[in-house]
Amino acid sequence: MRSLTKIIFFFGITLLLSCGGKEEKKENEEVKLGNYEKKEVVNQDKKQPEVALIDMSNKGIGPVKNLELPNTIDQGMVTKGKMNFDAKCLACHKTHKKFIGPAPVGILDRRSPEWVMNMILNPSEMVQKDPIARQLLIDHNGSPMADQGLTEEEARQILEYFRTLK
């Protein structure tokens, strides 16, 4: 008797789970009421228009207003930057492929140095107010960048490390 109860319970649960079908997206929904016909447009995609993700003039929002990068790369800063990146960023960012967050390889071909540092130092406000940061949040499934509490010097070291990624 117990096994019969278990079998009935199992089939009941299976039946309930199998009843849920996929909902179809409707572009237009027509409703007829007597002699009247109402056509209602149903907008399924409430995604905001994409912004240009390459903008070297955008400096972002945060403490870094102007930053001139020297022509030569400071290897001491690179070493410290890689250590900081590995300790604080590697859980979400892989250097050469998209993971939870975008890959930093080539970032300085797409963003200004100020924007990169402000994103590292001030991710919450950047996501709220900067159009590129908002678009990246959408593109990366709503996973916001964590504020790691880095100093400007540590962020600058990470930026120097990013300069070496090819």
C-alpha positions, 0 to 999 in steps of 0.5 A: 500500500505504501509503494502504491501511495508513493507511485501515485504521489510521484506521478502527481508531481510529474503531472504538475511539473509537466503542465507548465508550458512555454508562454509565447511572446505576443507582438499584438493582441486582438480583443473583440468585444461585440462590434468593436475591435481593440488592437493592443500592442504588447511590448515584450522587450523592455530593453533599453537601447544599447549605448556605444561601448567604445568611448574614449572621451568618457572619463566616468564618475569618481575621483579620477578626473585626468590621467596621463599614461607614460609611454613606458610601462612600469614593471614594478607597478605591473607586478603589484597590479597583477597581484591585486588583480589576482587577489581581488578581481580574478573571481569574476574576471578572466583576463582573455575571456568573458566570465562573470564580468568582461575580460580586461584584455584590450580595455584601454582600446575601448575606455579611457584610463580615467573610466577604468580607474573610476569603475574599479574605485567607484562601481556602484555610482558608475552603474547608476550614472554612467551609460556604458557601465549600465549597459555592461551591467545589462550585458553581463546578466545584472551582475554588478561589479563589487567594490573591493575597497582599493586605493587609487594607487592599487587601481593604478597598479591594476590599470598598469597591469591591464596595459600589458594584456595582449 
